[in-house]
Amino acid sequence: MTAAKQQRAYRSHLLPLADRLSRLPYWLLVAVLLAIVFFWIILNNEDHRIIFDALRQGMWTTIYVSVVAYALAILLGLFLALMRVYRSRLTQEASSFYVEIVRGIPMLVLLYYISFVGAPALVKALNWLAGPIINAGIMTEINVRDVDFTARAILALSLGYGAFISEIFRAGIESIGKEQTEAAATEGATYWQTMRFILLPQAVRNVLPALGNELIAMLKDSALVSALGVQDITQLGKVYSASTFKFFETYSIVALLYLVMTLGLAMVVRWLEQHLELE
């Protein structure tokens, strides 16, 4: 930590609570106030409570789909980024092909393609590979109906966002000065040792805020899984409003739930950025 950063960190700890609160953006204060008012209405209005209870299970589905898909996208993105920066022309071209093709397809189209084309093809491939085992009666043939749409949605989101996250990792790795790689080489470190112990720790630290923003984007894009009938917030809101014709009340609560989750994540990401700047 440099002397300037140490001084900024020291001054930030000395700021009184009132001074820190005065620095909060007004739009955030207004948003929090509106959220409190909406939750007060929900608690004191029977119709809103019923709608909230109907959508509550969908909130957990939304969180589950987002977290699992994001974790898989992180792994895929890191793997693609390592392929992209590796010295082999073959791995660079293969990774670039995947990233550029997937990033050029709208997420909804990719969702439909993976769900109705990719999943059946994957099931057929698995049945073909396990053909001798299936013929021997050790296991039964896999049916495409056994793969539920939640799993297909998670697969599609992870494959789509993996392409975007790979570019974040690649930019983080390439932002590290080449002198560090050269210094490690002079000490006898191999390429993968340099990547694991020197480049990746710094790159991950640099791109953490960007990765947080991708999580927020995935949380919002998870609403697309309602097109497959996955029982997330959007799908349950669609079903409930269609049966009761209370569109305004239902979609107001749907929007509020998404807003609370995304603003909460945005605040965490902003805190993380400030924390990393002070270190």
N, C-alpha and C positions, 0 to 999 in steps of 0.2 A: 504494500500500500504506500503510495506516494505521500509526501508531506501535505500537499494540497487536499488530497482526499481525506487524510486524517483530520485536518482542520474542519472540513465540511461535515464529517461524521460527528466530530466533537460538538460543533455548533448545533447540529440537528438534535442532539440529545439534550441540549440546554434549552431548546425552545419550549416554552410553557404550553400546556394543553390548549389554552384559549387561542394562542397564536397559531398553533397548528390547525385548529378548527377554522380560524379565519381564512386560512389558505385553501380550504376545500372549495372546489368549483361550485358555482351556484346551481348549475344544471343538475349536478349530482344531488345536492340538497333538495331541489325540487322533485327529482325522481324518487328519492327516498320518502319524501313527504307524501307524494301521490301513492306510493306502494303501501304506506301505512294506512292511508285513508281507504284504499281498496280492500285491504285485509280487514279493516274495521267494519266495512260494509258487509263483507263475506261473513264475518262472525255474528253480525246482528241481523242478517236477512236470511230467512229460511230457504228461499229459492237459491240464493247464492251458495249457501252451505251445501245444499244437495248437489249442485253442479260441481262444487269444489271436491266433494267426496267422490263423485263419479269420475273426475279427472285425476285424482290423486294417484291411483295405481298406474296411470299412464306416465306420470312424472318419473316414477322409478324405472319404467321401461325405457324412457328417453335417456335417463342417466346411464342405465346399464348398457344400452346400445352405443352411446357416445364413448363411454370409458373403454369398453372392450375394443371397439373399432379403432379408437385412438391409440391404444397400446399396440395393437397389431400394425397400425400405420407407422408408428415410431420405429418398430423393428424393421419393417419393409423399407422405410425411407432411409434408415441408416445403412442397410445392406446395399441399396441402390446407390447411395452416395459414395460408399467405399468402392463400389465397382466403377463409378464415374471418375474418381480421382486416381484409380490404380493405373499403373504404367502400361498395362496391356491394352492394346487397341481394340481387341475383341470385347473385353468387358466394358470398355467405355462406350462402344457403339451399341452393345446390347442394352445397357442401362439407358443410354440416350434415346434409343428407339422406344422403350417402354414409357419413359417419362414424357416424351413429346407427344406420343399417341394418346396416352391416357389424359393428359392435361388438355388436349384438344376436344375431348368428349364431354358434353354437359353431364353433370352428376346424376340427374334424373334418368337420362338415357343409359348411362353406365349401370345404374341401379336396375333398370329393366333388363338390360342385356345380361348382367351377371345372374339375375334371378331366374330368367326364363330361357337363357341359352347356355350360360356358363355352368350353372348348377347341374342341369341334366347331363351336359357333356362330361362334367367331373364325375358324376355318378356312373356313367357308362364306362369311363376310363378305369375307375376303381373296380367295377365288376369284371372288367376284362383282365386286369392285373391279378385279381383274386379268383380268376376262373378255376384253376386247379383245386383251390381250397373249397370253393363253392360246389364243384362237381363231386368232391370227396364227402360232402355233407357236413363239413366242419363248421361252416358258416352259411347263412342264407344270403341270397342276393339282395343288394341294397336297392330300395325303391326311392325314386326321386321325391316321393311324397314324405319320406322319412326326414328329409332336410326341410325344416320349417322356415318360414319366410323371415323370421328374426335372424336366423343364422345367415341367410342369403343377404339380408340387408347389411349385417355387420361385415360380411366379406366384401360387398361392393364398396362400402364406405372406406374400409381399410385399404383396398386396392386403389381407389381414387385418391385418397388423401396421402397415401404412401408416395405417390409421384410428386405431390407438392412439397411434402416434408423432406424428401430427398434433396430438393434444391436448397432448402434451408440448411441442411447439414453440409451440403457441398460448399455453399457460400461460407459457412463457418470454418470449414477446414482450410479453404483456400485463402481465408483472411489472415491466417497465421503466417508470419514472416518465414521466408525460405531459409533464413540464416539459422533458425532453430533446427530445421531438418538437416542442414549441412553440419551443424555442430554435433548433432546426434550421430551422424554418419562417421564423423572423425573419431568419435568415441567407440566405434565398433558396433553401434546398435543396428539391428536389421530394420527393414521397412516397416514390418508389422509392430515391432517393439516401439519404434518412433511414433507410429500412429496411435498405439494403445496408451502409451505412458506420457506422451508429450502433446501431440496434436489434438486427439479426441477430447481429453479433459478441458482444454482451453476452448475448443470449438463448441462443445456442449454448453459451457458456461456462457459463451457469447450469444448463442442462439436461443437460450431459454425463454426470453420474452416473446420471440417470434413463434416458438413452439406453443406458448400459452395462447397466443392469438389464434393459432390453428385449432386449438381445442375449442375455443369459443365459436369459431366458424363451423366446426363439426357439430357442436351442440345445436346450432341453428339449422344446419343442413339435415340433421337427424329427423326433422319434420317430414322430409321427403319419403321416409319409410312408410308413412301412412298410405302412400300410393299402393303399397303391397298388402295393406290390411293389418300391418303390425299395430298392436294396441298401445300406441304411444299417446302423448297428450293430444296431438292434432287429430288422430284417428278417433279417439274417444270423444273429443269435442265435436267432430263431424257427425258421429253417430247420435250423440245426445241431442244436438241442436236439430237434427233432421227429425227426431222423434217427438220433440217438444215444441219446436218452432221458436225457441228462445235463443235466437242467433246472437243478438247483441250481448246478452248476459254471458253466454257460453264462450264466445270468442274473446270477450273482454278478459275473462279469467284465463283462457289459454294464452293470450298475449302477456298477461301479468306474470304467469308462471315462467314463461320463457325469458321475460325481461329480468325477473329476479335472479334467475340462474346465470344469465349472461352478464349482468351487471356485477354480480358477486364474483364471477371469474375474472372480469375485467379489472376489478379492484385488486384482486390477488396478483394479477399480472403486473399492474402498475406498481404495487408495493415491491414486487420482485425486481422490477427494473430499477427502482430507487435504491433498493438494498444492494444490488450489484454495482451500481455507480459509486456507492460510498465505500465499497471494499477496495 
